[in-house]
Amino acid sequence: MDPTFVSPPEDTSAVLEFFHRDIDMAYTFLDTARITANPDHRLQAVGGARKAHGMVTVLISHRDLSVADEQQLLSRLDDLNEKIKVFEQKPEQN
């Protein structure tokens, strides 16, 4: 790598939008799990939500976000995690 290369500053708004959209995608997976009649599709959809949750959780720990932005994301992740747990505990009843 060229030692004179300086990476451009990170656009925090773009990073936040990415995180929020990824969380939104996880909720879409849960909506899919809720409406599908196929148990395999339900499991795949819940797995997709869990994967998105995990990815955002890890990535926000590597970003220098404002306290307010981080709290908002963590709040959404906590809510998402609770909804995922409901599907994981009784997937056939959702």
C-alpha positions in Angstrom: 0.0 0.0 0.0 1.2 3.5 -0.9 2.2 5.2 2.4 1.2 8.6 1.0 -2.4 7.4 0.4 -4.8 9.0 2.8 -8.3 7.6 2.9 -11.1 10.2 2.5 -13.0 11.2 5.6 -16.0 9.0 6.4 -19.4 10.4 5.6 -21.2 9.8 8.9 -24.7 10.4 7.4 -24.1 7.7 4.8 -22.9 5.3 7.4 -25.9 6.0 9.6 -28.2 5.6 6.6 -26.6 2.2 5.8 -27.1 1.0 9.4 -30.7 2.1 9.5 -31.5 0.5 6.2 -29.9 -2.7 7.3 -32.0 -2.7 10.4 -35.1 -2.0 8.2 -34.1 -4.9 6.0 -34.0 -7.2 9.1 -37.6 -6.1 9.9 -38.6 -7.0 6.4 -37.1 -10.4 6.9 -39.3 -10.7 10.1 -42.4 -9.6 8.1 -41.6 -12.3 5.6 -41.2 -14.9 8.4 -44.6 -13.8 9.8 -46.6 -14.1 6.6 -45.0 -17.2 5.0 -46.6 -20.6 5.4 -43.4 -22.4 4.5 -41.4 -23.4 7.7 -38.1 -23.4 5.8 -38.7 -20.0 4.4 -39.6 -18.8 7.9 -36.4 -20.1 9.3 -34.3 -18.5 6.5 -36.0 -15.2 7.0 -35.5 -15.2 10.8 -31.9 -16.2 10.1 -31.5 -13.2 7.7 -32.8 -10.9 10.4 -30.4 -12.4 13.0 -27.5 -12.0 10.5 -28.3 -8.3 9.8 -28.7 -7.7 13.5 -25.3 -9.2 14.2 -23.6 -7.4 11.4 -24.9 -3.9 12.4 -24.0 -4.7 16.1 -20.4 -5.4 15.2 -20.0 -2.6 12.7 -21.3 0.2 15.0 -18.7 -0.8 17.5 -16.0 0.1 14.9 -17.4 3.5 14.1 -16.9 6.9 15.9 -20.6 7.8 16.2 -22.2 10.5 18.3 -23.7 9.3 21.6 -27.2 10.1 20.3 -26.7 8.3 17.0 -25.3 5.3 18.8 -28.1 5.2 21.3 -30.7 5.4 18.6 -29.1 2.5 16.7 -28.7 0.4 19.9 -32.4 1.1 20.8 -33.5 -0.2 17.4 -31.2 -3.2 17.7 -32.6 -4.0 21.1 -36.1 -3.9 19.8 -35.2 -6.0 16.8 -33.5 -8.5 19.0 -36.6 -8.9 21.1 -38.7 -9.5 18.0 -36.2 -12.0 16.7 -36.3 -13.9 20.0 -40.1 -14.3 19.7 -39.7 -16.0 16.4 -36.8 -18.2 17.6 -38.8 -19.3 20.7 -42.0 -20.2 18.9 -41.5 -19.8 15.1 -44.6 -21.7 14.2 -47.0 -19.4 16.1 -45.9 -16.0 14.6 
